Amino acid sequence: MLIVHHTPSPNCQAMFEAVVSGATDPEIEGVRVVRLAALSATASDVLAADGYLLGTPANLGYMSGALKHFFDQVYYPCLDATRGRPFGFYVHGGSDVTGALRGIESITTGLGWRRAAEPVTVTGEPGKADIEACWELGATVAAGLTD
């Protein structure tokens, strides 16, 4: 499983760490988790993975430029080969994450990826329930790869 993230703030970092913790839970066997910053992930990384977790802040009403750059780089090289693969995502925003959600859903729909869990969205500082939801997101997507 490939986790592609843009983690510029302590709030995004807390969400990212919870997602990684869930995805790498010792009870989930047989899933190798690769974590890459959005500006470092390549089409080869996407093609090598069986599923994906995406994380981004909502910046100026949209996903981060780093995650958009990732999608721009991998979209056509991965379009047919990754169709049907499961994914999940999380978004952190200061006040509104609607545009980021819409953008990610539009691009992943175009790729033909299958949403394996509801997205986790947080505005403001993540609370305990938000961190638990991120952990569940990571665990759910990873556990789905063992079926």
Secondary structure as GFF3:
##gff-version 3
##sequence-region A 1 147
A	DSSP	beta_strand	2	5	.	.	.	ID=ss1
A	DSSP	alpha_helix	10	23	.	.	.	ID=ss2
A	DSSP	beta_strand	34	37	.	.	.	ID=ss3
A	DSSP	alpha_helix	43	48	.	.	.	ID=ss4
A	DSSP	beta_strand	52	59	.	.	.	ID=ss5
A	DSSP	beta_strand	62	63	.	.	.	ID=ss6
A	DSSP	alpha_helix	65	78	.	.	.	ID=ss7
A	DSSP	beta_strand	86	93	.	.	.	ID=ss8
A	DSSP	alpha_helix	98	111	.	.	.	ID=ss9
A	DSSP	beta_strand	114	115	.	.	.	ID=ss10
A	DSSP	beta_strand	120	123	.	.	.	ID=ss11
A	DSSP	alpha_helix	128	144	.	.	.	ID=ss12
###
